[in-house]
């Protein structure tokens, strides 16, 4: 098994400013370096392997909230302006099973 190159704390701090100085340790169980990082949202510190520093900027709680927000974002209803549809588009939507309201009759303006 090849040993990976271990970076010094100064090198890691230069690359990843959210890393907390003085927290770099070696995890014997996982054979990796571990440190603490500061959450970009709430400012709390969380433990992370140095190999994950490039992708983790938020603590577990904030990551879960951000994931929920991303999933919620796409759950809105699609609105279609039926006044802009031509007959071909209207027929295609009806064939796809979309219920559309009847088009409004154009209002004729009286010239005085």
Buried (B, 14 or more C-beta within 10 A) or exposed (E): EEEEEEBEBEEBBEEBEBBBEEBBEEEEEEEBBBBBBBBEEEEBBBBBEBEEBEEBBBBEEBBEBEEEEEEEEEEEEEEBEBEEBEEEEBEEBEEEEEEEEEEEEEEEEEEE
